[in-house]
Amino acid sequence: MSKRLILGIIGALVLLIAWWGFHHRESSDQSGSTRAAGASARRGGFGAAGPVPVVAGTVEQKDMPIYLDGLGTVQAFNTVTVHSRVDGQLEQVLFSEGQNVKAGDLLAVVDPRPFQAALDQAVAKKAQDEAQLANAKVVLERNTDLLKKKVIAAQDFDASKYSADSLQAAVQADQAAIENARTQLDYTQIKSPIEGRTGVRLVDVGNIIHASDQTGMVVITQMHPISVVFTLPEQNLQEILNQGGANGGLKVLALDRGNTGTLDEGTLAVVDNEIDPATGTVKLKATFPNDELKLWPGKFVNARLILTTRKDATVISSSVVQRGPQGTYAYLIKPDKTVEMRPIKVAQTEGNLALVDEGLKPGEQVVVDGQYKLQPGVHVELTTPQPSQQPRPVHVGHSTQKMVRSGTP
């Protein structure tokens, strides 16, 4: 093969390689541009994908109550274990377990016959001593006349006088014995000392019961009004005192364990006079009417103390609040339909509402849903939320609110 032919073949190969490299690089650049555009679209950038659809809301202004939450225990206003005050056989039980009773209602009867006999005996003894006293008074009156006539000695007169006085004292003692016997007879009728609800019967009819029995017959618990004892961190004490909590009267809500429903509404009664050094908490006691008997002694509830109500507060939907490394923020929708990342300070959240101290003003538009697609400066398109996305209405100041104050457990 000639030298000229060999050089021609080599030249053709070089041109072919150069042409292939040029077209391969152009294809790669176009593919990279396509991938970058797709990534930009996925990040929500404005371009071929268009504005990012979001749900918008308006910063509102309304009154918001300020709460402090604590874990509480329901305690009966009064609890009494009913005992018999005399020994004897239990003859009747006149209450049903779980029955509501009033003070003075008859609960049970102990066999009264031995006590009736003791009363009758005391009455008879008094009648006997009264007869002797009457005779002693007649003798004393006679001896008084005889002493004036100097018929009897003074010693005889004194003896008759002392006998009459002694019988007078005996009659008084008999009267006291009658009162005691009558009291013992009354004790055979066991009555409720308070108004409340009976528990499980602890003694059955026919048993011999004693005043010294430890178990008693039944426990009666006063259900309404009723108390809730709860604790709050010691750093909240000054806020409570500033609102007059030391004098009571602040409103308290009793919520169920899930904070989803209000069991009853009451008032603060007592702020304890010391702080527990072991837990750093202060104990408070609230009183509830408990008309519907939703509070039961020993039950754990969430106690919510209303400190005050903030007038014309700045309020947003709780879904607006976002959290990042620098703290809480919200996406503000500007007039040109771009978003701005606005730092905010949230005082507390309640249900679907958040109370904002700093960062937003009433009337401004914020993003309620769709924040995960956003970056500062991105254009947005306002859309209507789906029914499942619409927040539940919350009535500010209503008893079913759920509010957690910032910084409280």
C-alpha positions in Angstrom: 0.0 0.0 0.0 1.4 3.4 -1.0 2.3 6.0 1.5 -0.2 8.5 0.2 -3.1 6.1 0.7 -2.0 5.4 4.3 -1.9 9.2 5.1 -5.4 9.6 3.6 -6.9 6.9 5.7 -5.4 8.4 8.9 -6.7 11.8 8.1 -10.2 10.4 7.5 -10.1 8.7 10.9 -9.1 11.9 12.7 -11.9 13.9 11.0 -14.4 11.1 12.0 -13.3 11.2 15.6 -13.4 15.0 15.8 -17.0 15.0 14.4 -18.2 12.3 16.8 -16.7 14.2 19.9 -18.4 17.4 18.9 -21.8 15.9 18.5 -21.5 13.8 21.7 -20.6 17.0 23.8 -23.6 18.9 22.4 -26.0 16.0 23.3 -24.6 15.9 26.8 -25.1 19.7 27.3 -28.7 19.4 26.2 -29.4 16.5 28.5 -27.8 18.4 31.4 -29.9 21.4 30.7 -33.0 19.3 30.7 -32.2 17.7 34.1 -31.4 21.1 35.6 -34.7 22.5 34.4 -36.5 19.5 35.8 -34.8 19.9 39.2 -35.6 23.6 39.1 -39.2 22.7 38.5 -39.2 20.2 41.3 -37.8 22.9 43.7 -40.7 25.1 42.8 -38.7 27.5 40.7 -40.5 29.9 38.4 -40.0 28.8 34.8 -41.5 26.2 32.7 -43.4 24.7 35.7 -45.1 28.0 36.6 -46.0 29.5 40.0 -46.3 27.2 43.0 -49.9 26.6 44.1 -50.5 27.4 47.8 -53.4 28.0 50.2 -53.4 31.6 51.6 -54.7 33.0 54.8 -55.0 36.4 56.4 -53.5 37.6 59.7 -56.4 38.4 61.9 -57.0 40.4 65.1 -59.2 39.0 67.9 -59.4 38.5 71.6 -57.4 35.5 72.9 -57.4 34.1 76.5 -54.1 33.3 78.1 -53.9 29.8 79.7 -51.6 27.9 82.0 -51.9 24.1 81.8 -51.2 21.6 84.6 -51.9 18.0 85.5 -54.5 17.7 88.3 -56.3 15.1 90.4 -60.0 15.3 91.3 -60.6 15.3 95.1 -63.9 15.0 96.9 -65.0 18.1 98.8 -65.8 15.9 101.8 -65.4 12.1 102.3 -66.9 10.3 105.3 -66.6 6.7 106.4 -69.8 5.9 108.2 -69.4 4.0 111.5 -71.8 2.7 114.0 -71.5 4.6 117.3 -73.0 1.7 119.3 -72.4 -2.1 119.5 -75.2 -4.4 118.3 -76.7 -6.4 115.5 -77.2 -4.7 112.2 -81.0 -5.0 111.7 -81.6 -2.9 108.6 -79.7 -1.4 105.7 -81.8 1.3 104.0 -79.5 2.6 101.3 -78.5 1.3 97.9 -74.9 1.3 96.7 -74.2 4.3 94.5 -77.2 6.2 95.9 -77.3 9.9 96.4 -78.1 10.8 99.9 -78.7 14.0 101.9 -77.4 14.9 105.3 -79.7 13.3 107.9 -81.0 10.5 105.7 -81.4 7.2 107.5 -78.9 4.7 106.3 -79.1 1.7 108.6 -80.7 0.5 111.9 -79.0 -1.4 114.8 -81.2 -3.5 117.0 -82.6 -0.9 119.4 -84.1 -3.1 122.1 -81.2 -3.2 124.5 -80.9 0.6 124.3 -84.6 1.1 124.8 -84.5 -1.1 127.9 -81.6 1.0 129.3 -83.6 4.2 128.6 -86.6 2.8 130.4 -84.5 1.8 133.3 -83.0 5.3 133.6 -86.5 6.8 133.5 -87.7 4.4 136.3 -84.7 5.2 138.4 -85.4 8.9 138.1 -89.0 8.4 139.1 -87.9 6.5 142.2 -85.4 9.2 143.2 -88.0 11.9 142.6 -90.4 10.2 145.0 -87.7 10.0 147.6 -86.9 13.6 147.0 -90.5 14.6 147.5 -90.6 12.8 150.8 -87.3 14.4 151.9 -88.6 17.9 151.1 -91.7 17.3 153.2 -89.5 16.1 156.1 -87.2 19.1 155.7 -90.2 21.5 155.7 -91.5 19.8 158.9 -88.2 19.9 160.6 -87.8 23.6 159.7 -90.9 24.4 161.7 -89.8 22.2 164.6 -86.4 23.8 164.7 -88.0 27.2 165.1 -90.0 25.8 168.0 -86.8 24.2 169.4 -88.5 20.9 169.4 -85.7 19.1 167.5 -82.0 19.5 167.6 -80.1 21.3 164.9 -78.3 18.1 164.1 -81.5 16.4 163.1 -82.5 19.4 160.9 -79.1 19.3 159.2 -79.5 15.6 158.4 -82.9 16.1 156.8 -81.5 19.0 154.8 -78.5 17.1 153.5 -80.8 14.1 152.6 -83.0 16.4 150.5 -80.0 17.9 148.8 -78.5 14.5 148.1 -81.8 13.2 146.5 -81.9 16.4 144.4 -78.5 15.6 143.0 -79.6 12.0 142.4 -82.5 13.2 140.4 -80.2 15.4 138.3 -77.9 12.4 137.7 -80.9 10.3 136.7 -81.8 12.9 134.1 -78.3 12.8 132.7 -78.5 9.1 132.5 -81.8 9.3 130.7 -80.2 11.7 128.2 -77.3 9.4 127.7 -79.6 6.4 127.2 -81.8 8.3 124.8 -78.6 9.3 122.8 -77.5 5.7 122.7 -80.9 4.8 121.4 -80.7 7.5 118.7 -77.3 6.1 117.7 -79.1 2.9 116.7 -80.4 4.8 113.7 -77.3 5.5 111.6 -77.8 8.6 109.5 -75.7 10.3 106.8 -73.6 13.1 108.2 -73.2 14.8 104.8 -74.8 15.0 101.4 -73.1 12.8 98.9 -72.9 9.5 97.0 -72.7 6.2 98.8 -70.0 3.7 97.8 -69.9 -0.1 98.1 -71.6 -1.5 101.2 -69.0 -2.9 103.6 -71.3 -4.7 106.1 -74.3 -6.9 105.5 -77.5 -7.2 107.5 -77.3 -9.5 110.5 -73.7 -8.9 111.4 -72.7 -7.7 114.8 -71.0 -4.3 114.4 -69.0 -2.3 116.9 -68.1 1.3 117.4 -64.5 0.3 117.3 -64.7 -1.3 113.8 -62.0 0.1 111.5 -63.7 -0.5 108.1 -67.1 1.2 108.8 -70.3 0.5 106.9 -70.0 2.6 103.8 -68.0 5.6 102.5 -70.0 8.6 101.4 -68.3 11.1 99.0 -69.5 14.6 98.4 -69.6 14.9 94.6 -70.8 18.5 94.1 -69.1 20.8 94.6 -65.9 19.0 94.0 -62.2 20.0 94.0 -59.3 19.6 91.5 -55.8 19.9 92.9 -53.1 20.6 90.2 -49.6 21.9 90.0 -47.8 24.5 87.9 -44.1 25.5 87.6 -42.9 27.9 90.1 -42.0 30.5 87.4 -45.7 30.9 86.7 -46.5 31.8 90.3 -45.8 35.5 89.9 -48.1 35.7 86.9 -50.9 34.1 88.9 -50.3 36.5 91.8 -50.3 39.5 89.4 -53.8 38.5 88.2 -55.1 38.3 91.8 -54.9 34.5 92.0 -53.9 34.6 95.7 -57.5 35.7 96.4 -59.0 33.1 94.2 -61.7 33.7 91.6 -59.7 33.0 88.4 -61.5 30.7 86.0 -60.3 27.1 85.7 -61.3 24.5 83.1 -61.1 20.8 83.7 -60.2 18.9 80.5 -60.0 15.2 79.8 -56.7 13.5 79.4 -56.6 14.1 75.6 -57.3 17.8 76.0 -60.2 17.3 73.6 -63.2 18.1 75.8 -64.1 20.3 78.7 -65.5 18.3 81.7 -66.5 21.3 83.8 -65.7 25.0 84.6 -64.8 26.2 88.0 -62.9 28.8 89.9 -59.5 28.9 91.6 -59.9 28.6 95.4 -56.4 28.2 96.9 -52.8 28.9 96.0 -50.6 26.8 98.3 -48.4 28.8 100.7 -45.2 27.0 99.7 -43.3 25.7 96.7 -42.3 22.1 96.6 -38.4 22.3 96.5 -38.2 18.7 95.1 -40.2 19.4 92.0 -40.1 23.2 91.7 -43.9 23.4 91.4 -46.7 25.2 93.3 -49.9 23.4 94.2 -53.3 25.0 93.4 -56.9 24.0 94.2 -60.0 24.8 92.2 -63.6 24.2 93.0 -66.1 22.9 90.4 -69.9 22.6 90.6 -69.8 19.2 88.9 -73.5 19.2 88.2 -73.2 16.6 85.5 -70.9 14.4 87.6 -68.2 14.3 85.0 -65.5 14.7 87.6 -64.9 11.6 89.8 -62.7 11.5 92.9 -59.3 10.2 92.0 -59.6 11.0 88.3 -56.6 12.6 86.5 -57.6 15.7 84.5 -55.8 18.5 82.7 -56.5 21.7 84.6 -56.4 24.9 82.6 -56.1 28.2 84.5 -57.2 31.3 82.6 -54.9 34.2 83.6 -56.3 36.9 81.4 -57.6 37.7 77.9 -55.4 39.6 75.5 -57.5 42.1 73.6 -57.1 42.6 69.8 -54.3 40.0 69.6 -52.6 39.1 66.3 -53.7 35.6 65.3 -52.9 33.2 62.5 -53.7 29.6 61.7 -51.3 27.3 63.5 -50.3 25.6 60.2 -48.8 28.9 59.1 -46.0 28.6 61.7 -42.9 26.9 60.4 -39.8 26.0 62.4 -36.2 26.2 61.2 -32.7 26.4 62.6 -33.2 30.1 63.3 -36.5 29.6 65.1 -40.1 30.0 64.0 -41.1 31.8 60.7 -43.9 32.2 58.3 -44.1 32.7 54.5 -45.5 36.1 53.8 -47.2 36.7 50.4 -46.2 40.0 49.0 -48.3 42.1 46.5 -46.3 40.8 43.5 -47.3 37.2 44.5 -43.8 36.3 45.6 -43.1 34.9 49.1 -40.9 36.2 51.9 -39.6 34.2 54.8 -40.6 36.3 57.8 -39.3 35.4 61.3 -42.1 35.5 63.9 -42.4 35.1 67.7 -45.3 32.8 68.8 -46.6 33.3 72.3 -48.9 30.3 72.3 -51.0 28.0 70.2 -54.7 27.0 70.8 -56.2 24.4 68.6 -55.9 25.8 65.0 -54.9 29.3 66.1 -51.5 30.7 67.0 -51.0 34.0 68.9 -48.2 36.0 67.4 -46.2 38.6 69.4 -43.8 39.8 66.7 -43.3 39.5 63.0 -46.8 39.9 61.4 -49.5 42.5 61.2 -53.3 42.1 60.9 -54.4 42.1 57.2 -51.2 40.6 55.8 -51.4 37.4 53.7 -49.5 34.3 54.7 -49.2 30.8 53.3 -51.4 28.3 55.2 -50.6 25.2 53.1 -47.9 24.3 50.6 -44.8 25.6 52.3 -42.7 22.6 51.5 -42.4 23.7 47.9 -41.4 27.3 48.7 -38.2 29.3 48.8 -37.8 33.0 49.4 -38.7 34.9 46.2 -40.7 32.1 44.5 -43.9 33.1 42.8 -47.1 31.5 44.1 -50.6 30.9 42.8 -53.4 31.1 45.4 -55.8 28.1 45.4 -58.9 27.1 47.4 -58.2 24.5 50.1 -59.8 21.0 49.8 -62.5 20.3 52.5 -60.0 18.0 54.4 -57.5 20.9 54.5 -59.9 23.5 55.9 -59.1 24.2 59.5 -61.8 23.4 62.0 -63.5 26.6 63.4 -62.4 27.5 66.9 -64.5 29.9 69.0 -62.1 32.1 70.9 -63.0 32.3 74.6 -65.3 29.2 74.4 -64.9 26.5 77.0 -63.7 23.9 74.4 -60.6 25.7 73.6 -57.2 23.9 73.7 -54.4 26.3 74.4 -50.8 25.6 75.5 -48.9 28.6 76.8 -45.3 28.9 75.6 -42.9 27.7 78.2 -45.4 25.6 80.3 -45.6 21.8 80.4 
